[in-house]
Amino acid sequence: MTLDALQRDRYARHLALPEIGASGQERLAAARVLLVGAGGLGSAAGFYLAAAGVGAIDVMDGDAVELSNLQRQILHATADLGRPKAESACDAMTRLNPHVKAVPRRERLTAANAPARLHDAEFVIDATDNFASKFLIADACHAANRPYSHAGISRFRGQTMTVLPGRTACYRCVFERPPDEAGAPPPQGPLGAVPGVLGAIQAGEVVKHLLGVGRLLTDRLLVFDALEGSCRIVPVRRNPRCALCGKGG
């Protein structure tokens, strides 16, 4: 596609960046991303993907908007209470940028529907809030050879890393297997700004990957602590005995 005058005005700050420019912006407009989860992480990631002009964004979420979500899930508003999150999120993204095709998928990602949902996606964002979904996304992206961004949050902290299947450390390399959540205490928090920070970083990873610029958070786990005001990088490596991507698989 060729950018028209309105698009050149909308993306003027991108066009001024040598790493993006007109050709990069056109590349973003031709891309398709799968966003799994339209909560705290997905809200920030979705807003910035739409603002960046990523052409097609599939939003998967099977939940409805609840009042307690609004402290952090900025894609939704009070008027959206009771609406499916996927629809509310896509409406907000389209209002922000009508050039973006936001497609609501009112369902959870499962082993059964994952091949179809990942088929056309160039990149997957894990914006889910439970371990079962995170391990499922890791497994599905490995099977489909789709790059993905993992992020997780708790209380005042969050973490994120990017995975290129078969080339970099995967989610199972780092976390191996889901923890036993039976009898676990109810979640505390998070501070509303924490998923905003991590989700914005995930959106940045998508743009960098699509354009082939910068250094991705591969083989590195970024850990953010809002309470301490700190951010650190933890090196991670592929596990040759990983049950997913190593000889143990």
C-alpha positions, 0 to 999 in steps of 0.5 A, a space after each residue: 500500500 501507499 500512504 495517503 496524505 492523512 496517513 502521512 500526517 497521522 504517522 508523521 513522527 514514525 516517518 521521521 524515524 530512519 528505522 521506520 520511514 514510509 516503507 516501514 509504515 507501509 510494512 506495518 499496515 500490511 501486517 497481522 498480529 494476534 493479541 491473546 487477552 484484552 485485559 491489562 496487558 492486552 489493553 496497552 499492547 492493543 492501543 499501541 499496535 493500533 496507534 502504530 498502524 498495524 494493519 490487522 489485529 485479531 483480539 481473542 478474549 472470552 470474558 466480559 468487562 467487569 467494573 474491577 477491570 477498569 482500574 487497569 484495562 484501558 481499552 474498556 470504559 464504564 459504558 462497556 460493562 457487561 460487553 465482551 472484552 474482544 468487542 469492546 477492545 476492537 471498538 476502542 482500537 478502531 476509534 483510535 485508528 480507523 485504518 486498522 482492522 481490529 477483529 474480535 474473537 469472542 473465545 479463549 485460545 485452545 489447543 483445538 482453535 490455535 492452528 487456525 488462529 495462528 495461521 495468518 498471524 505474523 506475531 503473537 502477543 501473550 497478554 493472558 493472566 494464567 499459567 495454563 494459557 501461557 504454556 498453551 501459547 508457547 506450545 502453539 507458537 512453537 508448533 506453528 513457528 510463530 514468534 511471540 512476546 510473553 509477559 506476566 504481572 503480579 502486584 507491583 512487578 512484571 516481566 517480559 521476553 520475546 521468543 523466536 521458536 527454535 532459535 531462542 530460549 522459549 517459555 518452557 526453557 525458563 519456566 519448564 512447567 505450570 505450577 500447581 495452582 490448587 489452593 493458591 491465594 487469590 491474586 493481589 493487585 496489580 498496580 494499574 500502571 504495571 500492565 501498561 508498562 509491560 504491554 507497551 513494551 510488548 507492542 514495541 517488540 512487535 514493531 521491531 520484529 516486523 521491521 527487522 530493527 533494533 534488538 529484540 528481548 530474545 534470550 533476555 527476561 526484562 523485569 520491571 518493579 514499580 515499587 522499587 522503581 527498577 528495571 533489570 535484564 536477566 539473561 536466559 538461555 535455551 535449555 537443551 533438555 527443554 520439553 518443548 524446543 530441546 532434545 527432551 521434546 
